[in-house]
């Protein structure tokens, strides 16, 4: 889930925390989480959940530009994890990307370590070339660090399923002579369009108006990707269910400008 830093109603963080406690997840991928000298949103989000959390600010040596405004990526897990890499997906084509793609090894009981990658991809509508480069970096990151247990890549990709980057990740097209394949949890087990950034959410109206400027805008841009059998022949992950989450107001307060995703996996 992209939690939208500290924009909007300050009660949002408590609502997200309440729903996290109800959902009781084993693995959590969070985007746009603020961590400054006077604000630790990750601690507030995970309070009472029993989850172990790490914010990118804890593992990078140099704070990225704009991180104090837009926040960073964060990982949480039922079992203590360790961060093994924090990759800068920025570049000359997208210089204002403060989010680091976190790679965490999570010890799953009876299975061993599993790689969880938490990215945020460039958001500009015209930045698909940058997104293509970024998803190839993620594929390389997985190839370098993956274990026998299927990798999960979960985050805000700012791209629809028909975009080149998402088609690359789901094996539908190659980029620069390269190809790969991950299961898209929503495509396998979701019901309906699965929109996560939509005018149906009042919190999204301002940015949709600024970035898109068209009425009726609805997109599926947040994903849970699961490693497939060619990369993990000894352990398989079956996707049993996928649902949109954090998509209803509570006492008139919407949790974020994105809806979240929840998937049930059986290894």
C-alpha positions in Angstrom: 0.0 0.0 0.0 1.1 3.5 -0.8 0.3 5.4 2.4 0.6 9.0 0.8 3.1 10.4 3.3 1.4 13.0 5.6 -1.0 14.4 3.1 -4.7 14.7 3.9 -6.5 14.0 7.2 -4.0 13.2 10.0 -6.4 10.4 11.2 -5.5 8.3 8.2 -2.4 6.6 9.8 -4.5 5.3 12.7 -7.1 4.0 10.2 -4.4 2.1 8.3 -2.9 0.8 11.5 -6.4 -0.4 12.6 -6.9 -2.3 9.3 -3.4 -3.8 9.4 -4.2 -5.2 12.8 -7.4 -6.7 11.5 -5.9 -8.1 8.3 -2.9 -9.6 10.4 -0.6 -10.0 7.3 2.7 -11.9 7.3 4.4 -9.6 4.8 3.8 -5.9 4.1 5.1 -3.6 1.4 4.6 0.1 2.1 5.4 3.2 -0.1 5.7 6.9 0.7 6.3 6.4 4.4 7.8 9.4 6.2 10.8 9.1 8.5 12.2 12.3 9.8 13.7 13.6 13.0 10.2 14.4 14.4 8.0 11.8 12.6 8.2 8.0 12.4 5.2 6.9 10.4 6.3 3.3 10.2 6.3 2.9 14.0 2.7 4.4 14.0 1.6 2.1 11.2 2.9 -1.0 12.8 2.0 -0.3 16.4 0.3 -3.3 18.0 0.7 -5.5 14.9 3.6 -7.6 16.1 5.3 -7.0 12.8 9.1 -6.2 12.3 9.6 -3.1 10.2 12.5 -1.5 8.3 12.3 1.9 6.6 14.8 2.7 3.8 16.1 5.6 5.9 17.6 3.0 8.3 19.7 1.4 5.6 20.8 4.1 3.1 23.8 6.2 3.9 22.6 9.4 2.1 19.1 10.6 2.4 17.6 11.0 -1.1 16.3 14.3 -2.3 12.6 14.9 -1.5 12.5 12.0 1.0 11.5 14.5 3.7 8.4 15.4 1.6 7.4 12.2 -0.2 8.8 9.6 2.2 10.4 6.2 1.3 9.7 2.5 1.0 9.3 0.3 4.0 9.1 -3.5 4.6 7.4 -5.3 7.5 7.2 -9.0 8.2 5.9 -11.5 10.8 9.4 -12.8 11.3 12.6 -10.7 11.7 14.0 -10.0 8.3 17.3 -8.5 7.1 17.7 -5.9 4.3 20.3 -7.1 1.8 20.1 -4.3 -0.7 18.5 -0.8 -1.3 18.7 0.1 -4.9 18.4 3.6 -6.3 16.0 3.5 -9.3 16.5 7.1 -10.2 18.5 8.5 -13.1 18.9 11.4 -15.4 15.6 10.6 -17.0 13.8 10.7 -13.6 15.9 12.8 -11.1 13.2 13.3 -8.6 12.7 9.7 -7.4 13.5 9.5 -3.6 12.4 5.9 -3.2 14.8 3.0 -2.8 13.9 -0.5 -3.9 14.3 -2.5 -0.7 15.3 -6.2 -0.9 14.7 -8.2 2.3 15.3 -11.8 3.1 12.5 -13.1 5.3 12.8 -16.5 7.0 9.6 -18.4 6.4 9.0 -21.3 8.9 9.9 -24.7 7.5 10.8 -23.2 4.1 13.9 -20.9 4.6 14.6 -17.4 3.4 12.3 -15.7 0.9 13.2 -12.6 -1.0 10.7 -9.7 -0.8 11.4 -6.7 -3.0 9.6 -3.4 -2.3 9.8 -0.8 -5.1 8.2 2.4 -6.1 8.5 3.1 -9.9 8.5 6.5 -11.6 5.1 8.2 -11.6 5.2 10.6 -14.6 2.8 9.5 -17.4 5.5 10.1 -20.0 8.2 8.1 -18.1 7.6 4.6 -19.5 11.1 4.4 -20.8 12.4 5.0 -17.2 9.9 2.4 -15.9 11.2 -0.1 -18.5 14.7 0.4 -17.2 13.6 0.2 -13.6 11.7 -3.1 -14.0 14.8 -4.7 -15.6 16.8 -3.5 -12.6 14.3 -5.3 -10.4 14.5 -8.5 -12.4 18.3 -8.3 -12.1 18.0 -7.7 -8.4 15.8 -10.8 -8.0 18.1 -12.9 -10.2 21.1 -12.0 -8.0 19.4 -12.5 -4.6 16.6 -15.0 -5.1 16.3 -18.1 -3.0 14.6 -21.5 -3.5 11.4 -19.9 -2.2 9.5 -17.8 -4.8 10.3 -14.1 -4.7 7.6 -11.6 -4.1 7.8 -8.1 -5.7 5.1 -5.8 -4.2 4.8 -2.1 -4.7 3.6 1.0 -6.6 4.5 0.6 -10.2 2.6 3.7 -11.6 1.8 1.7 -14.7 -1.2 -0.2 -16.1 -1.2 -3.9 -17.0 -0.9 -3.0 -20.7 2.3 -0.9 -20.3 5.6 -2.2 -21.5 7.1 -2.6 -18.1 4.3 -4.6 -16.7 4.0 -6.7 -19.8 7.8 -7.4 -19.4 7.3 -8.6 -15.8 4.4 -10.9 -16.8 6.1 -12.5 -19.8 4.1 -10.8 -22.5 6.9 -8.9 -24.2 10.6 -8.6 -24.2 12.7 -5.4 -23.7 16.1 -5.0 -25.3 16.2 -8.7 -26.1 15.5 -9.8 -22.5 12.4 -11.4 -21.0 11.2 -12.8 -17.7 8.0 -14.0 -16.1 6.2 -13.4 -12.7 2.7 -14.2 -11.7 0.5 -11.1 -11.3 -1.6 -12.0 -8.2 -4.5 -9.8 -9.3 -4.7 -11.3 -12.8 -4.8 -14.8 -11.3 -7.1 -14.4 -8.3 -8.6 -10.9 -8.3 -12.2 -10.1 -9.1 -13.0 -7.1 -11.3 -10.8 -4.3 -12.6 -8.7 -4.0 -9.4 -8.3 -0.2 -9.7 -6.0 1.2 -7.0 -5.7 4.8 -8.2 -9.1 6.2 -9.1 -11.4 9.2 -9.0 -13.6 7.1 -6.8 -11.2 8.0 -4.0 -11.5 11.7 -3.1 -7.9 11.7 -1.9 -6.7 11.0 -5.4 -8.6 13.9 -7.1 -5.9 16.5 -6.8 -3.0 14.4 -8.2 -5.2 12.9 -10.9 -6.3 16.4 -11.9 -2.6 17.5 -12.0 -1.0 14.5 -13.7 -3.9 13.4 -15.9 -6.4 16.2 -16.2 -9.2 14.0 -17.5 -12.4 12.9 -15.9 -13.3 9.4 -15.0 -9.7 8.3 -14.5 -9.2 4.8 -13.0 -6.1 2.6 -13.2 -4.6 -0.5 -11.7 -1.1 0.6 -10.9 -0.2 -1.3 -7.6 0.9 -5.0 -7.9 1.9 -8.1 -6.1 4.2 -10.2 -8.4 5.1 -13.8 -7.4 8.1 -15.7 -8.7 7.3 -18.6 -11.1 8.4 -22.2 -11.5 11.3 -21.6 -13.9 13.1 -19.6 -11.3 12.0 -21.6 -8.3 11.6 -25.3 -9.3 11.8 -26.7 -5.7 9.2 -24.5 -4.1 5.9 -23.2 -5.6 3.6 -20.4 -4.5 0.0 -20.8 -5.3 -2.1 -17.6 -5.3 -5.4 -18.4 -3.7 -7.0 -15.0 -3.4 -6.4 -11.3 -4.2 -8.4 -8.4 -3.1 -8.4 -4.6 -3.1 -8.0 -3.2 0.5 -8.1 0.1 2.3 -10.7 1.2 -0.2 -13.5 2.4 2.0 -13.8 5.5 4.1 -14.2 5.4 7.9 -16.2 8.2 9.4 -15.7 10.1 6.1 -11.9 9.6 6.1 -10.3 7.7 3.3 -7.1 5.8 4.3 -4.9 7.0 1.4 -4.8 8.3 -2.2 -4.1 4.7 -3.3 -6.1 1.6 -2.5 -4.0 -1.3 -1.2 -3.8 -5.0 -2.3 -3.9 -8.2 -0.2 -3.0 -11.6 -1.6 -3.2 -15.0 0.1 -0.4 -17.3 -0.9 0.3 -21.0 -0.1 3.8 -22.3 -0.5 
